[in-house]
């Protein structure tokens, strides 16, 4: 019953998206307003079908309807209700359905928000979105159908992958990642519409930028959550291993970040239109490539929980989008004319160019390192991977360069700067650079890259704070109180600017924390018997013995440690091994004691309750916790920049009246 | 009118020339560095037989050696956390020395992946000892042979406890 209903809804969504896409493109070609109205209705209908299908699946999961294939695959009467609810994204078929749901929401939202605007582009944009909708509708209807009818439903199912149950972060990480991945469809649609129309005016930049910023926020947080999860669960004490699946989430983030920056140059100087559009297309392509990498089973990685036969289908879609984008770019990029120029090498916009160059180089580095083993295996049949040193050697200098630019970019004025101007803004932040680098050196940092990163970080922090302070100071000179000046400058008027500097402050902390945490950690492995003590740095851990705890869905073997730092008691740490019923091997869960300056990480490598002995891995990592919270700060900055500023609308309107309107632009 | 056109054209050409030049230089430098970087940092996924077949290449190369822990070969040294054992496949045996604490699942007749390099001393120096984390993988029981495909899958799906 549920299975049949689900299938009907999915087929309906497929029908709606296909018809809607054809209609929308036709409306775009004919510039028909009626056609556009119908395309909008189809977009909403697609979203409704996907949402209903997802509701049917959730209902089937909650009522344990094992006649639905996906429920039989991941459902269980034994797991808690919250686990049942999130099982929707615990396996491939459900994930793709969830993907369709998110895509529907995005399409409906974007269609609704642009209902009174950008008439000339919207038909093409909706057409592009619904084409993507058609592809995912097809995946759900065919190769990855979660709604197959099980002829003889089992009495109970195995439950979802225990890794999902083992940690809260594994529940939030996938939906965040999908929100980021799927959201890239929207700017892709806008960019494609601009290419098809052959023009990209200033007014159309707003939806393009905002639709890119929203998934960027989700993706930023998702990447961090993935790293945090790896750190909290996998037990080797790190958060990033350059695993193909991790790289898959990073790649579109890199190009999207580059695009967000080049869009600013485009807005300010009227250049880099084609380049920005290219980056947006690339971001979407990389999300599809990422889906292929994670979901097709070409990479067997710790993260690819499910593998199936959807690989070829995704590859065909990827090839279709790739060829389509390249052809479109080749034909139309010239029509996206530059309206301005970049004046001097020592200007903010040229720093943006360098920023873009570095982001693109990192993208290529990671892409090549990730795909190289695939290509070798396909050609020579030999298995290999590209080791961490390659990625580190390539990305570490690039990261240092990025944080360097993050400092000097905002310090430089737009346009041509005189030497005196440049010196006046470039010299004072050196104080910040010296302070942070010296502090780092005094605290034991000796790695040259880390010290350089600290110096650049201090410089960038100084610039960022100064840039945040500048408009407030100007207003205070005009006689406003500090409170009024701050709310006016940062919130009421300069919200987007303020948001970007909040993102920058987060980014500075993240890069510095990554540099410090990866070069200044200490590790110690030891085997202990009950009563024994292990020490690392100024910590001492007394082994209190083992304990076996029966929990509803698992059996936990726990090692208990009393932890002291410099003789001061920090309490008990309980790293554990969780044994789930249907898994052969236990999943370790390390215990972490976090403080502001560093983490103490205790991971069980082996444990024997009968002899009360355990082999443990101890790690101290300075600043690692800063990464998680600084990334959240970046997300917050993104949200601040995204909240529509009411007063700015008036400013934009007056700017438009000044002749930068897109109706006057190109198309000549 | 034509003046305006030539002015925009000039601007476009300048911007484009600047961008293309910068891109070319960067891409060239990048390709050189990346190609060298990849070659130096390849990790080979080998079975003991592959390791012997590659001869001298094995010394100093980063290798993920996958195989079974030979029965009766595990030796723990009193007071030290290290462990020694043999990894075997259908044909060959490699002696492995690992300095770290072995993971929970480590025992005889289990599929393992050790990452490290072959030394001139005739043993494999292991700095990462891994058993599978993947729930789909089932360790073969009782000394059965693992197929090459199984071993290859094992090597791809393990993530180490040591770094």
Boltz contact constraints between the chains, C-beta under 6 A:
constraints:
  - contact:
      token1: [A, 235]
      token2: [B, 161]
      max_distance: 6.0
  - contact:
      token1: [A, 236]
      token2: [B, 160]
      max_distance: 6.0
  - contact:
      token1: [A, 236]
      token2: [B, 161]
      max_distance: 6.0
  - contact:
      token1: [A, 236]
      token2: [B, 163]
      max_distance: 6.0
  - contact:
      token1: [A, 271]
      token2: [B, 15]
      max_distance: 6.0
  - contact:
      token1: [A, 300]
      token2: [B, 153]
      max_distance: 6.0
  - contact:
      token1: [A, 300]
      token2: [B, 156]
      max_distance: 6.0
  - contact:
      token1: [A, 300]
      token2: [B, 157]
      max_distance: 6.0
  - contact:
      token1: [A, 302]
      token2: [B, 133]
      max_distance: 6.0
  - contact:
      token1: [A, 302]
      token2: [B, 159]
      max_distance: 6.0
  - contact:
      token1: [A, 338]
      token2: [B, 12]
      max_distance: 6.0
  - contact:
      token1: [A, 338]
      token2: [B, 15]
      max_distance: 6.0
  - contact:
      token1: [A, 341]
      token2: [B, 11]
      max_distance: 6.0
  - contact:
      token1: [A, 341]
      token2: [B, 15]
      max_distance: 6.0
  - contact:
      token1: [A, 342]
      token2: [B, 15]
      max_distance: 6.0
  - contact:
      token1: [A, 357]
      token2: [B, 26]
      max_distance: 6.0
  - contact:
      token1: [A, 361]
      token2: [B, 30]
      max_distance: 6.0
  - contact:
      token1: [A, 368]
      token2: [B, 34]
      max_distance: 6.0
  - contact:
      token1: [A, 372]
      token2: [B, 38]
      max_distance: 6.0
  - contact:
      token1: [A, 383]
      token2: [B, 45]
      max_distance: 6.0
  - contact:
      token1: [A, 383]
      token2: [B, 152]
      max_distance: 6.0
  - contact:
      token1: [A, 384]
      token2: [B, 42]
      max_distance: 6.0
  - contact:
      token1: [A, 384]
      token2: [B, 43]
      max_distance: 6.0
  - contact:
      token1: [A, 384]
      token2: [B, 44]
      max_distance: 6.0
  - contact:
      token1: [A, 384]
      token2: [B, 45]
      max_distance: 6.0
  - contact:
      token1: [A, 385]
      token2: [B, 43]
      max_distance: 6.0
  - contact:
      token1: [A, 386]
      token2: [B, 38]
      max_distance: 6.0
  - contact:
      token1: [A, 386]
      token2: [B, 41]
      max_distance: 6.0
  - contact:
      token1: [A, 387]
      token2: [B, 41]
      max_distance: 6.0
  - contact:
      token1: [A, 387]
      token2: [B, 43]
      max_distance: 6.0
  - contact:
      token1: [A, 387]
      token2: [B, 62]
      max_distance: 6.0
  - contact:
      token1: [A, 389]
      token2: [B, 41]
      max_distance: 6.0
  - contact:
      token1: [A, 390]
      token2: [B, 37]
      max_distance: 6.0
  - contact:
      token1: [A, 390]
      token2: [B, 38]
      max_distance: 6.0
  - contact:
      token1: [A, 390]
      token2: [B, 41]
      max_distance: 6.0
  - contact:
      token1: [A, 393]
      token2: [B, 37]
      max_distance: 6.0
  - contact:
      token1: [A, 394]
      token2: [B, 37]
      max_distance: 6.0
  - contact:
      token1: [A, 525]
      token2: [B, 81]
      max_distance: 6.0
  - contact:
      token1: [A, 525]
      token2: [B, 100]
      max_distance: 6.0
  - contact:
      token1: [A, 525]
      token2: [B, 101]
      max_distance: 6.0
  - contact:
      token1: [A, 527]
      token2: [B, 81]
      max_distance: 6.0
  - contact:
      token1: [A, 527]
      token2: [B, 101]
      max_distance: 6.0
  - contact:
      token1: [A, 583]
      token2: [B, 135]
      max_distance: 6.0
  - contact:
      token1: [A, 584]
      token2: [B, 138]
      max_distance: 6.0
  - contact:
      token1: [A, 585]
      token2: [B, 105]
      max_distance: 6.0
  - contact:
      token1: [A, 605]
      token2: [B, 101]
      max_distance: 6.0
  - contact:
      token1: [A, 605]
      token2: [B, 103]
      max_distance: 6.0
  - contact:
      token1: [A, 605]
      token2: [B, 161]
      max_distance: 6.0
  - contact:
      token1: [A, 606]
      token2: [B, 104]
      max_distance: 6.0
  - contact:
      token1: [A, 615]
      token2: [B, 101]
      max_distance: 6.0
